[in-house]
Amino acid sequence: MNIGEVGIQGEKRVAQFLRQRGFNVIKRNYQCRFGEIDIIAENGEYILFVEVKTRKQNALISGVEAVDSHKQSRLTLSAQDYISKTLCEKQPRFDVAEVTVCEKSDGSMGYSLKYIENAF
């Protein structure tokens, strides 16, 4: 599995995780001039802007660490762009999902998820 496929699988798992918790995934890979938001989801109260970082087990930098102040700034500007275009009035929330991929003894891929609400 190549790096792009690993990232897509991570995003699919996070989208499924959110749906199981009652969120409606309204947009994936939203792009604007400021950057990209991996997942935008909502429920009755919040609109979530979720950054998904998928890493192999024992990666040098964790997914959470990769969402530094520069990335946070770009995500915030991208979210403002989305809100201004959709006139959304729900409370925004920025979450980070760290998906870790490991190979199981049978050769299949295993995934674990660390989900951080209100990450910044």
C-alpha positions as a LaTeX table, in Angstrom:
\begin{tabular}{lrrr}
\hline
Residue & $x$ (\AA) & $y$ (\AA) & $z$ (\AA) \\
\hline
Met1 & 0.00 & 0.00 & 0.00 \\
Asn2 & 1.49 & 3.34 & $-1.03$ \\
Ile3 & 1.48 & 6.55 & 1.01 \\
Gly4 & $-1.55$ & 8.03 & $-0.77$ \\
Glu5 & $-3.61$ & 4.89 & $-0.21$ \\
Val6 & $-2.63$ & 4.84 & 3.48 \\
Gly7 & $-3.86$ & 8.42 & 3.87 \\
Ile8 & $-7.14$ & 7.68 & 2.10 \\
Gln9 & $-7.74$ & 4.66 & 4.35 \\
Gly10 & $-7.05$ & 6.79 & 7.42 \\
Glu11 & $-9.55$ & 9.44 & 6.31 \\
Lys12 & $-12.18$ & 6.77 & 5.58 \\
Arg13 & $-11.79$ & 5.35 & 9.07 \\
Val14 & $-12.11$ & 8.77 & 10.70 \\
Ala15 & $-15.21$ & 9.59 & 8.62 \\
Gln16 & $-16.75$ & 6.28 & 9.76 \\
Phe17 & $-15.79$ & 7.05 & 13.39 \\
Leu18 & $-17.59$ & 10.42 & 13.16 \\
Arg19 & $-20.71$ & 8.91 & 11.58 \\
Gln20 & $-20.90$ & 6.35 & 14.38 \\
Arg21 & $-20.95$ & 9.25 & 16.84 \\
Gly22 & $-23.87$ & 10.98 & 15.14 \\
Phe23 & $-22.01$ & 13.44 & 12.93 \\
Asn24 & $-22.90$ & 14.03 & 9.31 \\
Val25 & $-19.79$ & 14.21 & 7.10 \\
Ile26 & $-20.62$ & 17.04 & 4.75 \\
Lys27 & $-17.32$ & 17.52 & 2.92 \\
Arg28 & $-14.03$ & 15.70 & 2.47 \\
Asn29 & $-10.85$ & 17.30 & 1.18 \\
Tyr30 & $-12.21$ & 20.85 & 1.05 \\
Gln31 & $-9.70$ & 22.98 & $-0.84$ \\
Cys32 & $-9.33$ & 26.73 & $-1.04$ \\
Arg33 & $-6.47$ & 29.17 & $-1.53$ \\
Phe34 & $-5.42$ & 28.81 & 2.12 \\
Gly35 & $-5.10$ & 25.03 & 2.16 \\
Glu36 & $-7.12$ & 21.87 & 2.61 \\
Ile37 & $-9.40$ & 20.52 & 5.32 \\
Asp38 & $-9.54$ & 16.73 & 5.39 \\
Ile39 & $-13.03$ & 16.33 & 6.84 \\
Ile40 & $-15.84$ & 18.75 & 7.60 \\
Ala41 & $-18.66$ & 17.27 & 9.66 \\
Glu42 & $-21.57$ & 18.58 & 11.69 \\
Asn43 & $-24.19$ & 17.70 & 14.23 \\
Gly44 & $-26.92$ & 19.85 & 15.78 \\
Glu45 & $-24.43$ & 21.96 & 17.72 \\
Tyr46 & $-20.99$ & 21.92 & 16.05 \\
Ile47 & $-19.30$ & 22.12 & 12.72 \\
Leu48 & $-16.07$ & 20.14 & 12.89 \\
Phe49 & $-12.94$ & 20.83 & 10.92 \\
Val50 & $-10.88$ & 17.68 & 11.24 \\
Glu51 & $-7.23$ & 17.27 & 10.31 \\
Val52 & $-6.37$ & 13.61 & 9.75 \\
Lys53 & $-2.77$ & 12.47 & 10.06 \\
Thr54 & $-2.03$ & 8.87 & 9.18 \\
Arg55 & 1.32 & 7.44 & 10.18 \\
Lys56 & 3.03 & 4.09 & 10.23 \\
Gln57 & 3.80 & 2.64 & 13.61 \\
Asn58 & 7.06 & 4.03 & 15.08 \\
Ala59 & 7.06 & 7.12 & 12.84 \\
Leu60 & 9.57 & 9.80 & 13.84 \\
Ile61 & 6.89 & 12.48 & 14.23 \\
Ser62 & 3.42 & 11.67 & 15.50 \\
Gly63 & 0.36 & 12.87 & 13.65 \\
Val64 & $-0.54$ & 15.22 & 16.49 \\
Glu65 & 2.94 & 16.77 & 16.48 \\
Ala66 & 2.64 & 17.38 & 12.73 \\
Val67 & $-0.24$ & 19.80 & 13.30 \\
Asp68 & 2.03 & 22.68 & 14.29 \\
Ser69 & 1.15 & 26.38 & 14.60 \\
His70 & 1.64 & 26.96 & 10.87 \\
Lys71 & $-0.73$ & 24.12 & 9.97 \\
Gln72 & $-3.23$ & 25.33 & 12.57 \\
Ser73 & $-3.18$ & 28.81 & 11.04 \\
Arg74 & $-3.83$ & 27.42 & 7.55 \\
Leu75 & $-6.66$ & 25.25 & 8.85 \\
Thr76 & $-8.23$ & 28.23 & 10.63 \\
Leu77 & $-8.09$ & 30.37 & 7.48 \\
Ser78 & $-9.53$ & 27.51 & 5.41 \\
Ala79 & $-12.36$ & 27.06 & 7.92 \\
Gln80 & $-13.12$ & 30.79 & 7.80 \\
Asp81 & $-13.25$ & 30.54 & 4.01 \\
Tyr82 & $-15.70$ & 27.61 & 4.22 \\
Ile83 & $-17.90$ & 29.35 & 6.79 \\
Ser84 & $-18.05$ & 32.56 & 4.76 \\
Lys85 & $-19.12$ & 30.65 & 1.62 \\
Thr86 & $-21.74$ & 28.50 & 3.35 \\
Leu87 & $-23.00$ & 31.01 & 5.93 \\
Cys88 & $-22.79$ & 28.31 & 8.58 \\
Glu89 & $-23.79$ & 29.54 & 12.04 \\
Lys90 & $-22.81$ & 26.52 & 14.12 \\
Gln91 & $-20.02$ & 26.59 & 16.68 \\
Pro92 & $-16.76$ & 25.65 & 14.93 \\
Arg93 & $-14.46$ & 23.07 & 16.48 \\
Phe94 & $-11.00$ & 21.98 & 15.35 \\
Asp95 & $-10.19$ & 18.33 & 15.94 \\
Val96 & $-7.16$ & 16.21 & 15.08 \\
Ala97 & $-7.34$ & 12.52 & 14.26 \\
Glu98 & $-4.16$ & 10.48 & 14.40 \\
Val99 & $-4.42$ & 7.14 & 12.61 \\
Thr100 & $-1.63$ & 4.65 & 13.17 \\
Val101 & $-1.11$ & 1.84 & 10.68 \\
Cys102 & 0.66 & $-1.38$ & 11.55 \\
Glu103 & 1.08 & $-4.67$ & 9.79 \\
Lys104 & $-0.47$ & $-7.63$ & 11.59 \\
Ser105 & 1.22 & $-11.03$ & 11.85 \\
Asp106 & $-1.07$ & $-12.38$ & 9.09 \\
Gly107 & 0.11 & $-9.64$ & 6.70 \\
Ser108 & $-3.07$ & $-7.57$ & 6.86 \\
Met109 & $-3.08$ & $-3.95$ & 7.95 \\
Gly110 & $-4.30$ & $-2.86$ & 11.37 \\
Tyr111 & $-5.41$ & 0.64 & 12.31 \\
Ser112 & $-5.71$ & 2.48 & 15.60 \\
Leu113 & $-7.24$ & 5.89 & 16.11 \\
Lys114 & $-6.42$ & 8.65 & 18.56 \\
Tyr115 & $-9.06$ & 11.38 & 18.29 \\
Ile116 & $-8.54$ & 14.75 & 19.94 \\
Glu117 & $-11.52$ & 17.09 & 20.28 \\
Asn118 & $-10.82$ & 20.83 & 20.50 \\
Ala119 & $-7.19$ & 20.20 & 19.59 \\
Phe120 & $-6.58$ & 23.93 & 19.10 \\
\hline
\end{tabular}
